[in-house]
Amino acid sequence: MNETKAILEQVADGRLSVEEAMLKLKTEPFVDVGYAKVDLHRAIRQGQGEVIYGESKTAEEIRGILEVMRSHGQERVLITRLSSDKAAFLQKTEPLDYHERARVGLIGGMPPADGLGRIVIATGGTSDLPVAEEAALTAAFYGNDVVRLYDVGVSGLHRLLAHAEEIMDASVLICIAGMEGALSSVIGGLADCPVIAVPTSVGYGASFHGLAALLSMLNSCASGVSVVNIDNGFGAGFLASRINHPKHCK
């Protein structure tokens, strides 16, 4: 309800008339474009506008959704799971900042960081970077100061302990690991803040495409560790931002 509150505050201090406020609140809740129903009230309900999930959508469909969103005032848009060929198509007409490793497209730039503190993202290995970068870019897109601690897995624990200060200073920690997913328990036992664990589909046969890491993280003995779905960097970054911006959850 962050946007609703902002509208009411603008009415209270005279920057917006009652009629103008009513118009903002009465705008249609969604637009049906046939293949998608574009949610125009997401920001009013949840404090952040709709995100486009690019997987399985055609480039033309993504562009059509973008046009609706931008024509209704959403100037900043996050597109996840966006392939390089779809990004190249969109860049012909849209000011798209594309990050290939994360498969993330950004429109509207990054806002200044205004969260309570820093979001620290740690990965077990370099192979986890695509998911980690999805989380990092999502968190930065929503106004967070992000610190990256990559390749600090438990096979060389000294690499993680060398960053003890960053871990202790974090407002939220995102822990991303495949294989057996042990990193989240280690970090959860060190940190005094919420830890969001992200299992990745990295590992040999018995990792079962991330299922082993998922079960390990769900069974963590460390307190304060929550788990999102396999390879869900976006979900982790969004949740971390919510924790780092408690005012948005009122």
Phi, psi and chi 1 to 4 in degrees:
 res  aa     phi    psi   chi1   chi2   chi3   chi4
   1 MET       -   15.9  -64.4  -57.8  173.5      -
   2 ASN   -60.1  -42.5 -171.7   49.8      -      -
   3 GLU   -70.4  -37.9 -171.5  167.5  -49.0      -
   4 THR   -60.6  -43.8  -56.7      -      -      -
   5 LYS   -61.3  -41.3 -178.6 -178.6  177.6 -177.4
   6 ALA   -63.3  -39.6      -      -      -      -
   7 ILE   -63.6  -45.1  -69.5  170.8      -      -
   8 LEU   -64.5  -37.4  -65.6  175.1      -      -
   9 GLU   -65.4  -36.8  -72.3  173.5  -15.7      -
  10 GLN   -67.1  -35.2  -70.6  174.2   41.9      -
  11 VAL   -66.8  -43.8  173.1      -      -      -
  12 ALA   -62.0  -37.6      -      -      -      -
  13 ASP   -97.4    9.3   62.4   21.2      -      -
  14 GLY    86.3    3.7      -      -      -      -
  15 ARG   -78.6  -15.3  -74.3  179.3  -68.8  156.7
  16 LEU  -139.8  135.4 -156.7   65.3      -      -
  17 SER   -78.8  162.9   71.3      -      -      -
  18 VAL   -59.8  -40.3  172.5      -      -      -
  19 GLU   -64.8  -42.3  -69.8   74.5   19.2      -
  20 GLU   -65.0  -39.5  -71.2  170.1  -30.3      -
  21 ALA   -64.5  -42.2      -      -      -      -
  22 MET   -60.8  -39.4  -73.4  -65.3  -67.1      -
  23 LEU   -63.9  -41.8 -176.0   60.0      -      -
  24 LYS   -62.4  -42.7  -78.4  179.5  175.3  -73.2
  25 LEU   -77.0  -21.0  -66.7  171.8      -      -
  26 LYS   -94.5   -3.2  -75.9  168.9   62.2  178.5
  27 THR   -57.1  149.3   54.5      -      -      -
  28 GLU   -55.4  137.1   53.3 -167.9  -27.4      -
  29 PRO   -69.4  -26.2   24.0  -33.5      -      -
  30 PHE  -156.0  161.2   67.4   89.8      -      -
  31 VAL  -119.7  126.1  171.2      -      -      -
  32 ASP   -90.9  113.0 -169.5  -18.8      -      -
  33 VAL  -105.0   17.5  -66.4      -      -      -
  34 GLY    95.5  -61.0      -      -      -      -
  35 TYR   -94.4   -5.8   53.9   84.6      -      -
  36 ALA  -156.9  150.5      -      -      -      -
  37 LYS  -111.6  102.8  -68.0  178.9  174.5   63.1
  38 VAL   -78.6  119.7 -175.2      -      -      -
  39 ASP   -79.5  112.9 -170.8  -13.1      -      -
  40 LEU   -95.8  -10.9  -56.6  177.3      -      -
  41 HIS  -106.1   11.9  -83.3 -165.5      -      -
  42 ARG   -59.6  -41.6 -174.7   78.2   57.2   87.5
  43 ALA   -66.2  -36.6      -      -      -      -
  44 ILE   -65.8  -41.1  -67.3  175.8      -      -
  45 ARG   -77.4  -40.6  -64.4 -165.5  -43.6  -86.2
  46 GLN  -121.0   -2.8  -63.3 -171.6  -37.3      -
  47 GLY    89.4  -12.7      -      -      -      -
  48 GLN  -136.6  144.0  -58.1  -69.2   -7.3      -
  49 GLY   -71.4  171.3      -      -      -      -
  50 GLU   -64.0  146.2 -176.6  165.0   27.1      -
  51 VAL  -108.1  143.2  174.8      -      -      -
  52 ILE   -96.7  121.9  -60.4  175.2      -      -
  53 TYR   -90.7  111.0  179.9   67.6      -      -
  54 GLY   -80.2  -17.1      -      -      -      -
  55 GLU   -60.3  133.3 -164.2   96.4   70.9      -
  56 SER    72.3   -8.7  -59.7      -      -      -
  57 LYS   -86.0  146.6  -67.9 -177.8  177.6   69.5
  58 THR   -77.2  162.2   67.3      -      -      -
  59 ALA   -62.0  -37.3      -      -      -      -
  60 GLU   -65.2  -39.0  -69.0   83.2   -1.7      -
  61 GLU   -66.2  -41.9  -72.6  169.8  -16.4      -
  62 ILE   -62.3  -43.3  -65.0  171.7      -      -
  63 ARG   -63.4  -38.6 -174.4  170.3   64.6 -178.5
  64 GLY   -63.1  -42.5      -      -      -      -
  65 ILE   -64.2  -43.0  -65.8  168.7      -      -
  66 LEU   -58.2  -44.5  -93.0  174.6      -      -
  67 GLU   -60.7  -40.7  -71.4  172.4   -8.2      -
  68 VAL   -65.3  -47.2  171.3      -      -      -
  69 MET   -60.3  -46.4  -66.6  166.9   75.4      -
  70 ARG   -72.4  -33.1  -62.3 -178.1   72.1 -164.8
  71 SER   -69.6  -17.8   68.6      -      -      -
  72 HIS  -106.4   19.3  -74.2   79.3      -      -
  73 GLY    96.8    0.9      -      -      -      -
  74 GLN   -87.9   97.9 -174.7  172.6  -26.5      -
  75 GLU   -83.2  -23.8  -64.9  -60.9  -34.6      -
  76 ARG  -110.5  124.2  -60.0 -178.3   61.9 -107.7
  77 VAL  -134.2  137.2 -178.5      -      -      -
  78 LEU  -109.3  129.5  173.1   65.5      -      -
  79 ILE  -119.8  121.3  -50.4  171.5      -      -
  80 THR  -105.5  161.8   64.4      -      -      -
  81 ARG    49.9   51.1  -58.7  -59.1  164.7   96.4
  82 LEU  -103.4  120.0 -177.7   65.6      -      -
  83 SER   -74.4  161.2   64.3      -      -      -
  84 SER   -66.2  -34.7   57.1      -      -      -
  85 ASP   -70.3  -37.2   58.5  -36.4      -      -
  86 LYS   -68.1  -37.7  -67.3  176.1 -171.8  176.0
  87 ALA   -62.5  -43.2      -      -      -      -
  88 ALA   -61.6  -38.7      -      -      -      -
  89 PHE   -63.6  -45.7  174.9   86.2      -      -
  90 LEU   -67.7  -34.1  -66.7  171.9      -      -
  91 GLN   -66.8  -13.1  -75.4  173.6  -31.4      -
  92 LYS   -69.4  -26.9  -64.7  175.6 -177.9  177.2
  93 THR  -127.9  -12.2   56.4      -      -      -
  94 GLU  -121.1  146.6  -57.2  -70.1  -18.3      -
  95 PRO   -78.9   65.7   30.8  -35.0      -      -
  96 LEU   -91.1  126.7 -179.8   75.3      -      -
  97 ASP   -97.6  109.7  179.6   16.4      -      -
  98 TYR  -105.5  134.7 -177.9   59.5      -      -
  99 HIS  -117.0  102.1  -61.5 -101.7      -      -
 100 GLU   -65.8  -42.3 -174.7  170.1    7.8      -
 101 ARG   -61.7  -41.0 -174.6  166.1 -135.7  170.6
 102 ALA   -83.6  -13.6      -      -      -      -
 103 ARG    56.5   45.5  -66.3 -167.3  -66.8  161.1
 104 VAL  -122.1  135.3  165.0      -      -      -
 105 GLY  -115.7  137.5      -      -      -      -
 106 LEU  -123.9  135.4  -53.1  171.8      -      -
 107 ILE  -125.5  129.7  -68.3  177.0      -      -
 108 GLY   103.7   -1.6      -      -      -      -
 109 GLY    76.5  178.7      -      -      -      -
 110 MET   -97.9  134.4  -64.0  -67.1 -165.1      -
 111 PRO   -80.4  166.2   33.4  -36.4      -      -
 112 PRO   -66.4  148.7   22.6  -32.5      -      -
 113 ALA   -72.8  128.0      -      -      -      -
 114 ASP  -136.6   24.2   60.5   -6.1      -      -
 115 GLY   -83.1  177.7      -      -      -      -
 116 LEU   -65.4  -35.4  -67.9  178.0      -      -
 117 GLY  -161.2 -152.0      -      -      -      -
 118 ARG   -98.6  144.9  -69.7  178.4  173.7  175.1
 119 ILE   -99.7  119.5  -66.1  175.1      -      -
 120 VAL  -102.5  129.3  174.3      -      -      -
 121 ILE  -114.9  120.4  -59.5  177.9      -      -
 122 ALA  -117.1  139.5      -      -      -      -
 123 THR  -121.2  151.7   72.0      -      -      -
 124 GLY   -69.3  -42.1      -      -      -      -
 125 GLY  -147.5  176.3      -      -      -      -
 126 THR   -67.6  -27.5  -54.5      -      -      -
 127 SER   -66.5  -16.1  -63.6      -      -      -
 128 ASP   -87.0   -0.6  -59.4  -50.1      -      -
 129 LEU   -61.6  -37.6 -101.9   59.4      -      -
 130 PRO   -56.8  -42.9  -28.1   37.3      -      -
 131 VAL   -70.4  -40.2  177.0      -      -      -
 132 ALA   -63.4  -40.9      -      -      -      -
 133 GLU   -70.2  -32.5  -81.7  -59.5  -62.9      -
 134 GLU   -61.0  -43.8 -176.6 -179.0   62.2      -
 135 ALA   -65.8  -44.4      -      -      -      -
 136 ALA   -64.7  -44.7      -      -      -      -
 137 LEU   -68.5  -36.5  -69.2  166.2      -      -
 138 THR   -62.1  -48.1  -62.2      -      -      -
 139 ALA   -62.2  -43.1      -      -      -      -
 140 ALA   -65.9  -37.2      -      -      -      -
 141 PHE   -61.9  -29.7 -176.2   80.1      -      -
 142 TYR   -97.4   19.8  -70.5  119.1      -      -
 143 GLY    84.6   45.2      -      -      -      -
 144 ASN  -124.5  146.1  -62.3  -83.1      -      -
 145 ASP   -82.0  118.2 -174.3    5.7      -      -
 146 VAL  -112.1  132.8  175.9      -      -      -
 147 VAL  -114.9  129.5  175.5      -      -      -
 148 ARG  -103.1  125.6  -66.7  164.1  168.6   84.7
 149 LEU  -120.9   92.8  -56.0 -179.8      -      -
 150 TYR  -102.3  146.8  -70.1  169.0      -      -
 151 ASP    62.3   55.4 -162.8   24.0      -      -
 152 VAL  -124.8   39.6  -68.8      -      -      -
 153 GLY   -71.9  172.1      -      -      -      -
 154 VAL   -72.1  -12.4  -62.5      -      -      -
 155 SER   -70.1  -13.4   61.6      -      -      -
 156 GLY  -145.0   75.8      -      -      -      -
 157 LEU   -61.6  -25.9 -161.1   55.2      -      -
 158 HIS   -60.8  -27.5   54.6  -72.5      -      -
 159 ARG   -66.0  -38.3  -61.0  173.7  -61.2  173.7
 160 LEU   -72.1  -45.1  176.8   66.1      -      -
 161 LEU   -65.5  -22.4  -62.8  178.1      -      -
 162 ALA   -67.1  -14.4      -      -      -      -
 163 HIS  -112.7   29.4  -65.3  -75.9      -      -
 164 ALA   -58.2  -36.6      -      -      -      -
 165 GLU   -64.9  -44.3 -175.0  174.6  -14.4      -
 166 GLU   -63.7  -37.7  -70.2   98.7  -37.0      -
 167 ILE   -65.6  -44.4  -68.0  170.4      -      -
 168 MET   -69.7  -26.9  -62.2  -55.4  179.0      -
 169 ASP   -87.8   -6.4  -73.8  -16.4      -      -
 170 ALA   -69.5  147.2      -      -      -      -
 171 SER   -86.2  -36.5  176.5      -      -      -
 172 VAL  -145.0  143.2 -170.5      -      -      -
 173 LEU  -117.0  133.8  -85.7  153.1      -      -
 174 ILE  -111.3  121.9  -61.4  176.4      -      -
 175 CYS  -112.3  118.7  178.3      -      -      -
 176 ILE  -120.6  120.3  -59.3  172.1      -      -
 177 ALA  -155.9  149.5      -      -      -      -
 178 GLY  -108.4 -142.3      -      -      -      -
 179 MET    50.4 -118.8  -59.0  -70.6 -171.7      -
 180 GLU   -95.4   -3.9   83.9  -79.8   34.6      -
 181 GLY    67.8   26.8      -      -      -      -
 182 ALA   -73.6  -19.5      -      -      -      -
 183 LEU   -58.8  -35.9 -176.9   61.0      -      -
 184 SER   -64.6  -36.6   60.0      -      -      -
 185 SER   -69.1  -39.3  -71.0      -      -      -
 186 VAL   -64.2  -48.3  174.0      -      -      -
 187 ILE   -67.0  -39.0  -72.4 -179.4      -      -
 188 GLY   -60.7  -29.8      -      -      -      -
 189 GLY   -80.5  -11.9      -      -      -      -
 190 LEU  -102.9  -32.7  -65.7  172.6      -      -
 191 ALA   -86.5  153.3      -      -      -      -
 192 ASP  -110.7   21.4   64.2   -9.1      -      -
 193 CYS  -130.6  170.0   65.7      -      -      -
 194 PRO   -60.6  140.7  -22.6   33.2      -      -
 195 VAL  -118.6  126.2  175.7      -      -      -
 196 ILE  -106.5  117.5  -57.4  168.5      -      -
 197 ALA   -96.4  135.3      -      -      -      -
 198 VAL  -124.2  107.9 -172.2      -      -      -
 199 PRO   -74.8  142.3   27.4  -31.9      -      -
 200 THR  -116.1  160.0   67.0      -      -      -
 201 SER   -84.5   32.0   52.0      -      -      -
 202 VAL   -94.8  130.8  170.9      -      -      -
 203 GLY   147.7  172.3      -      -      -      -
 204 TYR   -81.2 -174.0  -63.6  104.1      -      -
 205 GLY   -49.9  -45.8      -      -      -      -
 206 ALA   -74.4   -3.5      -      -      -      -
 207 SER   -75.2  -15.8   69.4      -      -      -
 208 PHE    51.4   46.5  -61.5  108.6      -      -
 209 HIS    56.9   36.7  -55.7  -71.0      -      -
 210 GLY   103.7  -10.6      -      -      -      -
 211 LEU   -65.4  -38.3 -177.9   58.9      -      -
 212 ALA   -61.6  -44.2      -      -      -      -
 213 ALA   -66.2  -39.1      -      -      -      -
 214 LEU   -59.8  -48.7  171.6   64.1      -      -
 215 LEU   -65.3  -38.3  -65.9  174.9      -      -
 216 SER   -62.6  -44.4  178.2      -      -      -
 217 MET   -67.7  -38.2  -70.4  171.2  169.7      -
 218 LEU   -65.5  -27.1  -73.7  170.8      -      -
 219 ASN   -97.9   16.2  -75.8  -74.0      -      -
 220 SER   -59.2  137.7  175.5      -      -      -
 221 CYS   -87.3   -5.5   61.1      -      -      -
 222 ALA   -79.9  135.5      -      -      -      -
 223 SER   -76.2  150.2  -57.9      -      -      -
 224 GLY    81.4   15.8      -      -      -      -
 225 VAL  -102.7  122.4  175.2      -      -      -
 226 SER  -110.9  156.1  -63.0      -      -      -
 227 VAL  -127.5  135.4 -173.3      -      -      -
 228 VAL  -106.5  179.2  -61.5      -      -      -
 229 ASN   -70.8  165.9 -152.0  -11.8      -      -
 230 ILE   -59.2  128.8  -62.0  168.0      -      -
 231 ASP    64.8   15.4  -67.5  -23.8      -      -
 232 ASN   -88.2   69.7 -170.5    6.2      -      -
 233 GLY   -64.1  -38.3      -      -      -      -
 234 PHE   -59.5  -48.7  163.6   75.5      -      -
 235 GLY   -59.5  -39.5      -      -      -      -
 236 ALA   -67.7  -44.0      -      -      -      -
 237 GLY   -64.4  -39.2      -      -      -      -
 238 PHE   -67.4  -45.2 -168.4   93.2      -      -
 239 LEU   -64.7  -41.4  177.1   57.6      -      -
 240 ALA   -60.5  -39.5      -      -      -      -
 241 SER   -64.4  -40.0 -179.6      -      -      -
 242 ARG   -59.6  -44.4  -79.4  -81.3 -178.4   89.1
 243 ILE   -65.0  -37.4  -65.0  170.1      -      -
 244 ASN   -80.4   -9.4 -157.1   35.5      -      -
 245 HIS  -127.9   67.1  -69.1   85.7      -      -
 246 PRO   -59.7  -24.6   21.5  -33.6      -      -
 247 LYS   -63.1  -27.0   63.7 -177.6  179.9 -179.8
 248 HIS   -73.5  -15.4  -71.0  175.4      -      -
 249 CYS  -100.0    4.2  -60.5      -      -      -
 250 LYS   -75.3      -  -70.6 -179.3  179.5  179.6
